[in-house]
Amino acid sequence: MGLFGKLKGKGIDEFAAEAKEQGIRIIDVREPDEFAHGHIPGAVNVPLGSLESITDVAPDKAEMLYVHCLGGVRSSRACMQLKSMGYAKTVNIGGIRSYRGPIER
């Protein structure tokens, strides 16, 4: 389990399962080539450098968003940026490097 999952009491696998069960959107802030090599099923790719386009994917700023990257650093920055954009319910679920569930390509 990665550092960010430990801080929340659960890891990225548990967050991914919760997202699937509850219909929570997972935002993958890695670059498109990283996303293409494998991502959590149902995740949406919004690279950190293009985060302003999040409104195309999640126009409702009250929506819960689970955010991840490779190791957790970019997703931490993304959560801070999203919060400054008015998205109050963002959770950094860490990095896909720690994910052990199914992968989509």
Secondary structure, DSSP 8 states (H G I E B T S, - for coil): --HHHHHHTS-HHHHHHHHHHHT-EEEE-S-HHHHHT-B-TT-EE--GGGGGGHHHH---TTS-EEEEESSSHHHHHHHHHHHHTT---EEEEEEGGG--S--B-
